[in-house]
Amino acid sequence: IRNRLLLAIGFTPSDDRCGPGGNSMFMAINAFTGGYAGGGVFDISGDRRVDDRDLVSVSGFADKRAPSGIQFSGSIQTPAILRLSGSDGMYLSSSSGEIPLIHTRPAKLGISYWMDLNF
């Protein structure tokens, strides 16, 4: 769980049960409801920012939507997360031999609440 989002990886094996391959889906969903993340999470356009250019067209909807997941070939593993300038970088190792990098909206870090106690 990061930034109130559940980061999850789903895997769909290839049709050949004995063969290698398959696809992974790296998803970010609301950790408390299991639903929509509440805005864009992934940098689809490659500009290291999460904004309106990262929205996609979905059949059945007039406006563009923020994707909740990104598909990769092969089996990917839990990401290593680095804080980068303006975004968080998630490095995912893959059974395909690649190390994909996903830029995401940065997590809100630091003190989010405190209470002054006087005795």
C-alpha positions, 0 to 999 in steps of 0.5 A, a space after each residue: 500500500 502506497 499513497 492510499 493505493 493498493 499496488 497489485 500484480 495480476 498474471 495471466 499465463 499463456 494458452 500453452 499450459 506447458 509453455 513459457 510466457 504470459 502477461 502481467 497487469 500492474 494495477 493501482 486501486 483504492 486500498 480502502 474500497 477496491 475501486 478507482 484510484 481517484 485520478 491518474 496514477 501512471 505516466 503513459 505519455 513518458 514525460 515524467 508527469 501524471 496529467 491529462 496527457 496520460 488519459 486514454 479513450 475507453 469504449 462506452 465513455 465520451 470522455 477520456 479516463 485514467 487507466 488503473 493498470 499497465 500490461 507487461 509481457 512476462 511475469 513481473 515482480 514487486 517494484 523497487 520504488 525510487 523518489 525522482 524529481 516530480 515523480 516516483 520511479 517504479 522499477 519492475 523486474 520481468 521474466 522477459 529479461 527487461 526492467 521496465 520503469 514506470 513513472 507514477 504520481 509522487 506519494 505524499 510523504 512526511 507528517 500528515 497529522 499531529 496533535 499537541 498534548 498538554 498535561 
